[in-house]
């Protein structure tokens, strides 16, 4: 007998608004309750939309991997198209598959090794600047949330556009590409989170700001592309890799519009997520001095005293990587993900009708005692080699899974190893007075910016 939709439990809520208020009050607590109260799948209603929450890793695997062709981006993503165009994050179906095939080689190991050297140079500059500000005001807390946003933005812009970006940001007459991209990102997030959608044509202050920033970004990026096409010069950056990408199946290359959309997408997807993960990692290390000391011992041994170590050295920071993985478990920036079913489907006995949204929360899976012993404890040894066998592969998904797995996952891990390694080589983080509380917006970020007192490690270079 075919299972019916009614066999799926419905989480009780209020008339008309359903579970919207419970969700708005504290989404993490609500999803945690759902995973404690229900076995496998539960139906909720947020903002008038009926949604199915998949609570088991095997169902997440089914949606993300085994039957992924039946699941597309949910309608909420469409708002981002205004800013991102048809990039990897917002496209679906054959168009997405082709773009993914074209972009994938830019993230292969050898290509990343080239980008990693740019990351190291930027990170050394960042640590030097921090040293100056700490020396100017010893013992004063530094706003690390802001500092990390700045350095990850710098890194994503430099790895995307290389020398052109350096020229543009050095030129006094424009405010800079990064500033405008940041404005667009901010306004697009606002639009996503505001229930009342204002038509684009209205001259509201945000629409005007949006149009101005859009025009600047487009002018610059199309300018970069045109210069590269004219000169035919090769560079060591992502734009170059995308520009020269050829689809092996069809021989097709990306148009200027596709290049623009992918560049803006990579900027958006690759910047805030990394900054936020780094902030959580630092906050965990500042409150676990024993683990911080273990990272510092590894860094001291593997990086040596070269001011600018070779990028390869960072690959051997294995314990540092475990710390980052564990921090991504406790605070996954993408704390919830959604998909829309194209055709009717089944998750075990539960029917998912065509058009329904399926929600998955990495945050909940990462804190589920069925998959993790003492799930709230910060214990990087969970990620020691070989221990992944102890859990279902879909019980840990900070980068998603299946064909839509984050294309920048290795880029992000490398970047974080570099930033963390170089920071802890020079500094020791002091325990903060107040620990940041998670705030689940589009990413899971600290509710208030992370301020840390940092002490300079003076004796390492003597
Ligand atoms: C710690 C940092 C990061 C985290 C936690 C993260 C997380 C994720 C997750 C969970 C997804 C899948 C979303 C879904 O399936 O609905 C995703 C997709 C994506 N990420 Fe990341 N990401 C990070 C860094 C980056 C970086 C550095 C880049 C690029 C340089 C990047 C580019 C992308 C792109 C383009 C997609 C869409 C892929 C597709 O659908 O084909 N991400 N990311």
Boltz pocket constraint, residues with backbone or C-beta under 6 A from the ligand:
constraints:
  - pocket:
      binder: B
      contacts: [[A, 88], [A, 89], [A, 100], [A, 265], [A, 266], [A, 267], [A, 269], [A, 270], [A, 271], [A, 273], [A, 274], [A, 277], [A, 332], [A, 333], [A, 334], [A, 337], [A, 338], [A, 397], [A, 398], [A, 399], [A, 400], [A, 401], [A, 403], [A, 404], [A, 405], [A, 406], [A, 407], [A, 408], [A, 409], [A, 411], [A, 412]]
      max_distance: 6.0
